Amino acid sequence: MPRMSSKWSVVSGIVVLVVGALRVLAASVEAQIPKSGTAPTPEVRQALAPTGTLRVGLVLGNPVSVIRDSASGEMKGVGFDLGQALAQRMGVPFELVLSPSVGALLDGAKSGAWDVTFMAVNPAREKDMDFTAPYLEVEFGYLILGGSALATLADVDRPGIRVAVVEGGPVDIWLSRAFTNAVVVRGGSAFPGALELLQSGRADVLASSKPILFETLNQLPGSRVLDGRLASDQHALGMPKGRDLGTAYARQFVEDAKSEGLVKAAVERAGLRGAVVAPLK
């Protein structure tokens, strides 16, 4: 019996040591995961904002990104609000870096013109950028002018129908694969070019993300956005490759922004229609 007692004492001691080691390991891992609302370490701050200021690159003219209120001149938009919230959480100044088009914004990722952006994710962009989980799901749709005979989404994919899009954008890519009869006509790398095709009669339909289309209705009296959705786009926080030390912090910020209602509040402030907050990861 004494031998058995001694043996169990040794085993119990080993168990205690193992459990203690596991607790230390778990605490170490947990310490590396940013908590909700916590400021970053100096290393993370340097990775995300190497100049000491968080430079947020956005495309002007899209409420999903940033728009300027025509009456007050105030800037608002989901990307704009989230960029400000991230800078505040990090404890650094916020700087808005505007681009006239998505193409110009992507060039800025390669030249180091900005630190983070908020945009749609696709495989081509993932070659030069790292992304968090999505924070927003944005629907694609069609806008038609008053007097158009088109009434449903199914009416559009017919012979002779010309659909204006931004060249190289997600809607262009999706429709180019989906259409069997209608023709895609490209209006350059920015939305105004696609809009001009519709206004000049060189296109019958304008296809884009629904938030942009709803924003455009005021410019085209009598126009309307067709009911239903073609597909949806996932938007996430992106940063140029090589900012690995800041990736975990950025990902946690996006999850916090969804769970704490920051994304929902930004959507409401921008008056966004045709977009919903993405599920938590």
N, C-alpha and C positions, 0 to 999 in steps of 0.2 A: 504493500500500500504506500509506503513512503516513496518508493521509486516512481509509482504511478503519479503521485502528487507532484513530484519534482518534474516529471515529464510534462505534465499539463501546465505547470508554471512556465516552462520554457516556451511551449506553444502559445500560451496566452501572451507572453512578452513579445513574441514575434508578431502576433496579430495586432497588438497595440502599436508596435513600430510601423507596420504596414499601413494601418489606418491613419496614423499620424502623418506619414509621408504622403498619402493620397490627399489628405486635407491641405497640406502645404502646397502640393502641386495644383490642386483646384483653386486655392487662393491666389497662386501666382498667375494662373491663366485668367481668372476673373479680373485681376488687377489690370490686365492688358486690354480688357474690353471696356470701351468708354461708356460711362453711365449717362442716363438721360440728363442733358443740360450741363454736363461737365466741360470745363475748359480743356483744350488739348495740351499735351506735353510740349516742351519747346521743340522737340524733334518733329512732332506731327505738325505743329504750326509752321515750321520751316518748310516742310514738304508741301503743305497746301497753300501757303502764302509766303513764298521765298523773299518777296520784296518788303514784307511787313504789312502789306495791304492785300486784302482779298480782292483780286480782280476777276469780276464775273462777266463772262462773255455771253451776250445775248443778241438775238436778231430783232430789230425794232419793227413793230407793225403787227405782231401776233400776240393776242392776249394770253396765250399759253406761255409766251416768253416775256415780252414787255411792250406796252403801248403808252403813248403820251395822250393824256386827256386833252381834247381840243379846246375846252373852255378854261380849265385851270392850269394846264401845262404839267399837271402832276403825272409822274410815272407810276404805272401799276402793271401787274401781270404776275402769273404764278411763279415764273422763273425769277423775276425781280424780287418778289417778296421772300422767296426761299433763300436767295443769295444774301439779302440783308439779314435774314434770321441766322444763317450760317456764320456770317461775319461777326454778328453780335455774340453768338455762342462761343466763338473762338477768341473774342476779345481783341479783334483787329479792325481797322477802318475798312469800309466797303467802297469799292470803285466799280462803276458800271462801264464796261467796254462794249460799245455798240458796233454791230456789223450790219451791212446793208442786205446781206443774203446768207443763207446757210453755207454756201460755198466759201464765202469770205470768212465766216466763223471757223470753219474747219481748217482753213489756211492758218488762222491764228493759233490753232493748237500746235501746229508744227513750228511756228516762229516764236512761240512763248509769249504771245500778246496778252493772254489771259490765263487764269489759274483753274477755274472751274466753270462749267456751263450747265444748263438745264435744257435738254433736247431729246428728240426721238432717237431710239437705239436701233441700229441695224448692223449687219456683219461688216459692211465696208467701213463704218465709223469705228468699230471695235478694233480695227487694225492699228489705229493711231491713238486710241483713247481707251481708258478704263472706265467702266460704268458701275453704278450701284444698282440695286434692285429698283424696279419702276416705282415712281410715286404717283403717276397719273396715266390713265388710259384715255386716249383721244380718238373720237370717231371720225371716219371719213364720210363725205357726203357729196351731193350735187346741188348746185344753185342754178336756177333757170330764170330767164327774164319774163316779165309779164307778157301774156299772150302766147306763151309757148304751149304747144299741144302735148308736151310730155307731162305725165302725171305721176308715174311711179318709177322706182329704181329700174325695174325690168324694161321700161320703155326706152331707156338710154342706149342699151347695147343692140342697136339696129343699124342696118346699112344706111350710110349717108349722114349719120349723126357724128358731129365733131365735138370732142371733149377737150377743153383747155386745161392744162396742168402746168405746174412749175417743173421745169426740166430737171430730171435726176432726183426729184424728191420721192418720198415714200409712196405718194399717191400715183405718180408716174410709173414707178416700178410695179405697183400692184395692178393698176389697170392694164398696163402693157401685157401682163400675163393673163388677165381675166377676160379681156374683150375678145369676142369672136367676130363681131360685125362693125361696131363703132370704131372711130379712128381717134387716136390721141394726137392732139396738136400742142406743141410745147412753146411756152411763152417766155423763154429765158430762165435764168436762175433765181428770179425773185417773183413774188406774187403779183405785183402791178403789171408785169408783162402778160401773165395768164389772164388777168382781169381785162386787159385791153383787147385781147383776142375776142372775148365775149362781147364787149361793148362795141367793137367795130364790125361785128357780124361775121367774123372769121371763125367763130366757134358757136355751137348751139347750147353748150352746157359748160359750166365751170366746176371742176372737181378739186376739192381741197379738204383740209381738216374742217370739221363743223364749226369750231370756235371762230375760225377766220371767216367762214361763209356767213355766219350769223352777224359778225361784225361788219360785213360788206353790205348787208341788206339796206342800210341807211343810205348808201351811195347809189342804189339802183331802185327807185320807187317802182312798186309793183312786182318786184322779184320775190322769189321764195326758195327756201331750202326744202327739197323733197324729203318726205318722211322715210324713216328707216336708215340703216347704216350699211355701208359697203364692207367695211372692215374697221379695225382699230389699231392705233399706234401706241406703243408704250414709251413713256418719257422718263428719263432718269438723270441723275447728276453724273456728269462726265468730267474727266480730267485728263490732261495729256499723259501719255505713258511715262513711266519713270518716277511717279510720285507714290511709290508703294507704301511708304511709311504713313501716308495720310489716308489710305484706302479704307481701313477699318473704321476710322473716325467718320469719314464721309458716309459710309454705309449705315452706321448707327444713327447719324443725323437724319438720314432719309426715313428710317424706320420710326424715329421719334417724331418727325414732322407729320407722318401719317397718323400715328397713335395719339398724338397730343392735339390734333386738329389744325395744325399749321397749314397743311395743304388745302383742307376744306375751306379755311378762312380765306386763303389766297384766291381760290376759285371763286368764292362768293364776292370778294372785293373787286375782282376783275370782271364780274358779270359774265362768267364763262358758261356757255351752253354747249352741250355735246361732248362733255368730258366728265369722268368720275375718278375719285381717288382710288389708286391701285390697292389691292389687298396687302396686308402685312406679310412679310416674308416668313 
